[in-house]
């Protein structure tokens, strides 16, 4: 099951279940049609949407030419990823809030007890995102990201996990 989620300031966008066989074409449909709807559903102010950045990993669907062309038009100089205007180091979970915080927290909440069915799993994913949102801990995540970036700069891009307190 492919689950997409995003963090935008103090908002959690999603989760949204992507197709099991994600490719450039259906990821482009997600970006064009689904993502704007998810942003509207969260009542994100227009000025925040107009200035937001999009970061994604180097998955083949994210790297498809049509996807990169769309991102270049929709998020000019405001997207981070493989082949984008702002490259992101491959396999850099220490600098990605979804990796160093969100997915681990989601898994802890979702799998506290084994789900009974796929429908139960989906319901738990939605409930876990709501719980994270309600706890208001995204400010702490943002501060932690700032510290992580500073540590990464201090060690010239080398491993810095041991320097975090």
GROMACS elastic network, one bead per residue, 0.5 to 0.9 nm:
[ bonds ]
;  ai    aj funct       b0    kb
    1    17     6  0.72143   500
    1    18     6  0.75292   500
    1    19     6  0.76472   500
    1    20     6  0.57531   500
    2    16     6  0.84251   500
    2    17     6  0.58328   500
    2    18     6  0.51778   500
    2    19     6  0.65840   500
    2    20     6  0.59103   500
    2    21     6  0.85749   500
    2    22     6  0.80368   500
    3    14     6  0.87563   500
    3    15     6  0.63999   500
    3    16     6  0.56289   500
    3    18     6  0.58054   500
    3    19     6  0.87873   500
    3   125     6  0.88702   500
    4    13     6  0.87137   500
    4    14     6  0.68044   500
    4    15     6  0.55885   500
    4    16     6  0.50917   500
    4    17     6  0.62255   500
    4    18     6  0.66039   500
    5    12     6  0.70750   500
    5    13     6  0.56291   500
    5    16     6  0.63968   500
    5    17     6  0.89467   500
    5    98     6  0.80654   500
    5   102     6  0.89356   500
    5   129     6  0.88313   500
    6    11     6  0.81665   500
    6    12     6  0.57209   500
    6    14     6  0.65999   500
    6    15     6  0.76925   500
    6    54     6  0.89287   500
    6    98     6  0.74161   500
    7    10     6  0.71728   500
    7    11     6  0.57912   500
    7    13     6  0.60100   500
    7    14     6  0.89372   500
    7    97     6  0.80127   500
    7    98     6  0.75655   500
    7   102     6  0.88976   500
    7   138     6  0.82256   500
    8    11     6  0.51033   500
    8    12     6  0.63770   500
    8    13     6  0.71350   500
    8    44     6  0.89082   500
    8    48     6  0.86741   500
    8    52     6  0.75813   500
    8    53     6  0.86575   500
    9    12     6  0.81627   500
    9   138     6  0.74722   500
    9   139     6  0.78578   500
    9   142     6  0.79167   500
   10   133     6  0.80180   500
   10   136     6  0.75427   500
   10   137     6  0.83233   500
   10   138     6  0.55588   500
   10   139     6  0.66096   500
   10   142     6  0.88208   500
   11    42     6  0.75939   500
   11    44     6  0.80955   500
   11   133     6  0.70304   500
   11   138     6  0.78111   500
   12    15     6  0.80221   500
   12    42     6  0.82891   500
   12   129     6  0.72761   500
   12   130     6  0.84002   500
   12   132     6  0.82883   500
   12   133     6  0.63172   500
   12   138     6  0.85575   500
   13    16     6  0.84597   500
   13    35     6  0.86125   500
   13    38     6  0.64214   500
   13    39     6  0.67061   500
   13    41     6  0.88081   500
   13    42     6  0.70438   500
   13   129     6  0.88581   500
   14    17     6  0.87048   500
   14    35     6  0.87558   500
   14    38     6  0.64483   500
   14    39     6  0.86142   500
   14    42     6  0.87977   500
   14   126     6  0.80625   500
   14   129     6  0.77258   500
   15    38     6  0.89634   500
   15   125     6  0.72870   500
   15   126     6  0.64213   500
   15   129     6  0.69209   500
   16    34     6  0.87797   500
   16    38     6  0.85598   500
   16   126     6  0.87364   500
   17    20     6  0.85743   500
   17   122     6  0.84339   500
   18    21     6  0.83272   500
   18    22     6  0.69501   500
   18    26     6  0.85109   500
   18    27     6  0.80637   500
   18    30     6  0.80264   500
   19    22     6  0.54346   500
   19    23     6  0.86726   500
   19    26     6  0.76831   500
   19    27     6  0.87195   500
   21    26     6  0.88131   500
   22    25     6  0.81747   500
   22    26     6  0.63657   500
   22    27     6  0.65089   500
   22    60     6  0.87785   500
   22    61     6  0.63486   500
   23    26     6  0.56651   500
   23    27     6  0.60081   500
   23    28     6  0.84795   500
   23    60     6  0.71414   500
   23    62     6  0.80208   500
   23    64     6  0.80089   500
   24    27     6  0.51003   500
   24    28     6  0.59691   500
   24    29     6  0.86658   500
   24    60     6  0.73025   500
   24    62     6  0.64351   500
   24    63     6  0.74359   500
   24    64     6  0.51039   500
   24    65     6  0.79328   500
   24    66     6  0.71267   500
   24    67     6  0.63663   500
   25    28     6  0.51707   500
   25    29     6  0.64826   500
   25    30     6  0.88434   500
   25    61     6  0.77216   500
   25    64     6  0.81357   500
   25    66     6  0.76965   500
   25    67     6  0.78574   500
   26    30     6  0.62869   500
   26    31     6  0.87485   500
   26    61     6  0.83149   500
   27    31     6  0.62987   500
   27    32     6  0.86850   500
   27    61     6  0.63368   500
   27    62     6  0.71892   500
   27    67     6  0.74804   500
   28    31     6  0.50460   500
   28    32     6  0.61081   500
   28    33     6  0.83881   500
   28    61     6  0.85026   500
   28    62     6  0.85423   500
   28    64     6  0.89023   500
   28    66     6  0.73119   500
   28    67     6  0.55683   500
   28    70     6  0.78007   500
   29    32     6  0.51874   500
   29    33     6  0.57211   500
   29    34     6  0.71498   500
   29    35     6  0.89973   500
   30    33     6  0.55110   500
   30    35     6  0.60358   500
   30    36     6  0.88658   500
   31    34     6  0.60807   500
   31    35     6  0.52080   500
   31    36     6  0.74244   500
   31    67     6  0.83362   500
   31    70     6  0.85852   500
   31    71     6  0.86934   500
   32    35     6  0.66139   500
   32    36     6  0.69536   500
   32    70     6  0.84593   500
   33    36     6  0.60907   500
   33    37     6  0.67545   500
   34    37     6  0.51748   500
   34    38     6  0.62035   500
   34    39     6  0.87282   500
   35    38     6  0.50329   500
   35    39     6  0.62299   500
   35    40     6  0.86587   500
   36    39     6  0.51302   500
   36    40     6  0.62504   500
   36    41     6  0.86705   500
   36    49     6  0.89384   500
   37    40     6  0.50348   500
   37    41     6  0.61087   500
   37    42     6  0.87377   500
   38    41     6  0.50611   500
   38    42     6  0.64693   500
   38    43     6  0.88678   500
   39    42     6  0.53201   500
   39    43     6  0.65244   500
   39    44     6  0.58242   500
   39    45     6  0.88454   500
   39    49     6  0.76864   500
   40    43     6  0.50144   500
   40    44     6  0.61879   500
   40    45     6  0.84812   500
   40    46     6  0.89603   500
   41    44     6  0.78233   500
   43    46     6  0.87120   500
   44    47     6  0.84680   500
   44    48     6  0.67104   500
   44    49     6  0.67685   500
   45    48     6  0.53946   500
   45    49     6  0.65215   500
   45    50     6  0.88197   500
   46    49     6  0.50648   500
   46    50     6  0.60587   500
   46    51     6  0.86646   500
   47    50     6  0.50552   500
   47    51     6  0.63042   500
   47    52     6  0.85374   500
   48    51     6  0.52951   500
   48    52     6  0.58733   500
   49    52     6  0.51794   500
   49    53     6  0.85921   500
   50    53     6  0.89268   500
   50    75     6  0.84468   500
   51    75     6  0.83525   500
   51    78     6  0.79876   500
   52    75     6  0.79674   500
   52    78     6  0.72224   500
   52    79     6  0.87494   500
   53    75     6  0.69515   500
   53    77     6  0.86344   500
   53    79     6  0.53175   500
   53    80     6  0.74652   500
   54    71     6  0.84891   500
   54    75     6  0.74557   500
   54    78     6  0.65638   500
   54    80     6  0.61331   500
   54    81     6  0.84586   500
   55    78     6  0.86162   500
   55    79     6  0.56497   500
   55    81     6  0.59332   500
   55    88     6  0.83863   500
   55    96     6  0.88468   500
   56    59     6  0.81593   500
   56    62     6  0.71136   500
   56    79     6  0.81539   500
   56    80     6  0.64599   500
   56    81     6  0.54319   500
   56    82     6  0.81126   500
   56    88     6  0.85391   500
   57    62     6  0.71297   500
   57    63     6  0.87109   500
   57    80     6  0.83603   500
   57    81     6  0.57821   500
   57    82     6  0.69149   500
   57    88     6  0.77508   500
   57    89     6  0.89474   500
   57    90     6  0.75116   500
   57    91     6  0.81603   500
   58    61     6  0.81535   500
   58    62     6  0.62128   500
   58    63     6  0.62954   500
   58    81     6  0.64019   500
   58    82     6  0.52612   500
   58    83     6  0.85737   500
   58    88     6  0.86545   500
   58    90     6  0.71022   500
   58    91     6  0.87332   500
   59    62     6  0.53199   500
   59    63     6  0.64656   500
   59    82     6  0.85911   500
   60    63     6  0.50686   500
   60    64     6  0.63865   500
   61    64     6  0.54879   500
   61    67     6  0.77935   500
   62    65     6  0.86967   500
   62    67     6  0.63751   500
   62    68     6  0.74821   500
   62    81     6  0.82113   500
   62    82     6  0.80204   500
   63    66     6  0.84796   500
   63    67     6  0.66678   500
   63    68     6  0.64207   500
   63    81     6  0.82243   500
   63    82     6  0.64456   500
   63    83     6  0.68095   500
   63    84     6  0.87998   500
   64    67     6  0.52604   500
   64    68     6  0.63420   500
   64    69     6  0.86892   500
   65    68     6  0.51669   500
   65    69     6  0.60881   500
   65    70     6  0.85669   500
   66    69     6  0.50825   500
   66    70     6  0.61392   500
   66    71     6  0.86122   500
   67    70     6  0.51269   500
   67    71     6  0.61531   500
   67    72     6  0.85931   500
   68    71     6  0.50366   500
   68    72     6  0.60626   500
   68    73     6  0.87002   500
   68    83     6  0.73451   500
   68    84     6  0.70022   500
   69    72     6  0.51336   500
   69    73     6  0.64708   500
   69    74     6  0.86937   500
   70    73     6  0.52716   500
   70    74     6  0.59833   500
   70    75     6  0.80676   500
   71    74     6  0.50423   500
   71    75     6  0.51927   500
   71    76     6  0.69106   500
   71    77     6  0.88132   500
   71    78     6  0.83772   500
   71    79     6  0.69319   500
   71    84     6  0.83837   500
   72    75     6  0.55533   500
   72    77     6  0.68604   500
   72    78     6  0.81247   500
   72    79     6  0.77776   500
   72    84     6  0.78290   500
   72    85     6  0.81220   500
   73    76     6  0.54916   500
   73    77     6  0.89513   500
   74    78     6  0.87273   500
   75    79     6  0.60083   500
   76    79     6  0.72557   500
   76    85     6  0.82501   500
   77    80     6  0.84570   500
   77    84     6  0.80312   500
   77    85     6  0.55005   500
   77    86     6  0.72772   500
   78    84     6  0.88540   500
   78    85     6  0.74344   500
   78    86     6  0.76534   500
   79    84     6  0.64307   500
   79    85     6  0.66433   500
   79    86     6  0.64523   500
   79    87     6  0.87028   500
   80    83     6  0.85407   500
   80    84     6  0.58575   500
   80    85     6  0.67132   500
   80    87     6  0.57148   500
   80    88     6  0.60625   500
   81    84     6  0.52585   500
   81    85     6  0.78396   500
   81    86     6  0.64718   500
   81    87     6  0.51116   500
   81    88     6  0.50913   500
   81    89     6  0.81762   500
   81    90     6  0.88256   500
   82    85     6  0.87131   500
   82    86     6  0.82029   500
   82    87     6  0.56856   500
   82    88     6  0.64393   500
   82    89     6  0.82504   500
   82    90     6  0.80635   500
   83    86     6  0.81376   500
   83    87     6  0.66989   500
   84    87     6  0.57583   500
   84    88     6  0.85193   500
   87    90     6  0.89480   500
   88    91     6  0.88404   500
   88    92     6  0.78088   500
   89    92     6  0.57471   500
   90    93     6  0.87650   500
   91    94     6  0.86814   500
   92    95     6  0.58028   500
   92    96     6  0.68187   500
   92    99     6  0.86995   500
   93    96     6  0.50540   500
   93    97     6  0.77179   500
   93    98     6  0.81257   500
   93    99     6  0.51666   500
   93   100     6  0.58855   500
   94    97     6  0.78110   500
   94    99     6  0.72578   500
   94   100     6  0.57532   500
   94   145     6  0.85838   500
   94   148     6  0.72172   500
   94   149     6  0.89275   500
   94   160     6  0.84883   500
   94   161     6  0.72255   500
   95    99     6  0.79811   500
   95   100     6  0.72822   500
   95   145     6  0.65789   500
   95   148     6  0.64214   500
   95   149     6  0.67130   500
   95   152     6  0.85085   500
   96    99     6  0.53028   500
   96   100     6  0.60835   500
   96   101     6  0.82345   500
   96   145     6  0.76872   500
   97   100     6  0.51719   500
   97   101     6  0.54588   500
   97   102     6  0.64659   500
   97   103     6  0.88349   500
   97   141     6  0.69112   500
   97   142     6  0.78898   500
   97   144     6  0.86943   500
   97   145     6  0.67795   500
   98   101     6  0.56041   500
   98   103     6  0.58895   500
   98   104     6  0.84834   500
   99   102     6  0.61537   500
   99   103     6  0.58555   500
   99   104     6  0.73184   500
  100   103     6  0.75069   500
  100   104     6  0.72612   500
  101   104     6  0.57547   500
  101   105     6  0.61528   500
  101   106     6  0.86138   500
  101   141     6  0.73209   500
  102   105     6  0.52240   500
  102   106     6  0.59983   500
  102   107     6  0.85848   500
  102   129     6  0.89103   500
  102   132     6  0.84873   500
  103   107     6  0.60363   500
  103   108     6  0.85432   500
  104   107     6  0.51604   500
  104   108     6  0.62193   500
  104   109     6  0.87200   500
  105   108     6  0.51581   500
  105   109     6  0.63405   500
  105   110     6  0.85964   500
  105   128     6  0.83907   500
  105   132     6  0.80891   500
  106   109     6  0.52236   500
  106   110     6  0.59195   500
  106   111     6  0.83352   500
  106   125     6  0.70975   500
  106   128     6  0.58792   500
  106   129     6  0.69580   500
  106   132     6  0.80480   500
  107   110     6  0.50521   500
  107   111     6  0.56749   500
  107   112     6  0.79756   500
  107   125     6  0.84476   500
  107   128     6  0.85502   500
  108   111     6  0.55713   500
  108   112     6  0.58164   500
  108   128     6  0.89795   500
  109   112     6  0.54809   500
  109   113     6  0.86421   500
  109   124     6  0.78347   500
  109   125     6  0.82408   500
  109   127     6  0.87176   500
  109   128     6  0.58338   500
  109   131     6  0.87723   500
  110   113     6  0.74876   500
  110   114     6  0.81716   500
  110   115     6  0.78001   500
  110   121     6  0.72217   500
  110   123     6  0.89904   500
  110   124     6  0.53136   500
  110   125     6  0.59724   500
  110   127     6  0.82271   500
  110   128     6  0.63139   500
  111   114     6  0.54929   500
  111   115     6  0.68331   500
  111   121     6  0.85967   500
  111   124     6  0.83998   500
  112   115     6  0.87858   500
  114   121     6  0.87364   500
  115   118     6  0.74558   500
  115   119     6  0.86906   500
  115   120     6  0.57771   500
  115   121     6  0.54681   500
  115   124     6  0.80302   500
  116   119     6  0.81730   500
  116   120     6  0.59985   500
  116   121     6  0.74349   500
  117   120     6  0.50288   500
  117   121     6  0.62135   500
  117   122     6  0.87363   500
  118   122     6  0.62563   500
  118   123     6  0.86253   500
  119   122     6  0.51840   500
  119   123     6  0.62411   500
  119   124     6  0.86278   500
  120   123     6  0.50710   500
  120   124     6  0.61255   500
  120   125     6  0.86507   500
  121   124     6  0.51054   500
  121   125     6  0.62375   500
  121   126     6  0.87889   500
  122   125     6  0.50938   500
  122   126     6  0.63850   500
  122   127     6  0.86446   500
  123   126     6  0.52568   500
  123   127     6  0.61519   500
  123   128     6  0.85819   500
  124   128     6  0.59054   500
  124   129     6  0.85245   500
  125   128     6  0.51419   500
  125   129     6  0.62835   500
  125   130     6  0.86532   500
  126   129     6  0.52858   500
  126   130     6  0.63106   500
  126   131     6  0.87434   500
  127   130     6  0.50286   500
  127   131     6  0.61617   500
  127   132     6  0.87082   500
  128   132     6  0.61970   500
  128   133     6  0.84893   500
  129   132     6  0.51746   500
  129   133     6  0.60995   500
  129   134     6  0.85687   500
  130   133     6  0.50087   500
  130   134     6  0.60456   500
  130   135     6  0.86347   500
  131   134     6  0.50544   500
  131   135     6  0.61607   500
  131   136     6  0.89080   500
  132   135     6  0.52958   500
  132   136     6  0.68789   500
  132   137     6  0.70643   500
  132   138     6  0.81962   500
  133   136     6  0.56548   500
  133   137     6  0.74138   500
  133   138     6  0.76746   500
  134   137     6  0.81861   500
  135   138     6  0.84133   500
  136   139     6  0.71038   500
  136   140     6  0.85235   500
  137   140     6  0.53777   500
  137   141     6  0.65871   500
  137   142     6  0.89454   500
  138   142     6  0.61678   500
  138   143     6  0.86304   500
  139   142     6  0.50825   500
  139   143     6  0.63137   500
  139   144     6  0.85781   500
  140   143     6  0.51273   500
  140   144     6  0.61008   500
  140   145     6  0.86146   500
  141   145     6  0.61414   500
  141   146     6  0.87034   500
  142   145     6  0.50630   500
  142   146     6  0.63868   500
  142   147     6  0.88165   500
  143   146     6  0.51280   500
  143   147     6  0.64126   500
  143   148     6  0.87028   500
  144   147     6  0.50998   500
  144   148     6  0.61633   500
  144   149     6  0.86787   500
  145   149     6  0.61508   500
  145   150     6  0.86045   500
  146   149     6  0.51960   500
  146   150     6  0.62766   500
  146   151     6  0.86972   500
  147   150     6  0.51367   500
  147   151     6  0.61952   500
  147   152     6  0.86091   500
  147   164     6  0.78057   500
  148   151     6  0.51277   500
  148   152     6  0.61365   500
  148   153     6  0.86688   500
  148   160     6  0.78639   500
  148   161     6  0.80860   500
  148   163     6  0.89150   500
  148   164     6  0.72587   500
  149   152     6  0.50547   500
  149   153     6  0.62559   500
  149   154     6  0.86405   500
  150   153     6  0.51512   500
  150   154     6  0.61863   500
  150   155     6  0.88716   500
  151   155     6  0.64111   500
  151   156     6  0.86037   500
  151   157     6  0.85245   500
  151   160     6  0.61370   500
  151   161     6  0.84312   500
  151   163     6  0.70900   500
  151   164     6  0.77196   500
  152   155     6  0.54111   500
  152   156     6  0.61550   500
  152   157     6  0.50168   500
  152   158     6  0.66557   500
  152   159     6  0.73640   500
  152   160     6  0.59743   500
  152   161     6  0.88177   500
  153   157     6  0.59600   500
  153   158     6  0.85433   500
  154   157     6  0.77119   500
  154   158     6  0.87984   500
  154   160     6  0.86326   500
  155   158     6  0.53821   500
  155   159     6  0.73469   500
  155   160     6  0.68156   500
  156   159     6  0.89066   500
  157   160     6  0.79714   500
  159   162     6  0.77387   500
  159   163     6  0.88593   500
  160   163     6  0.53741   500
  160   164     6  0.71802   500
  161   164     6  0.56278   500
  162   165     6  0.81049   500
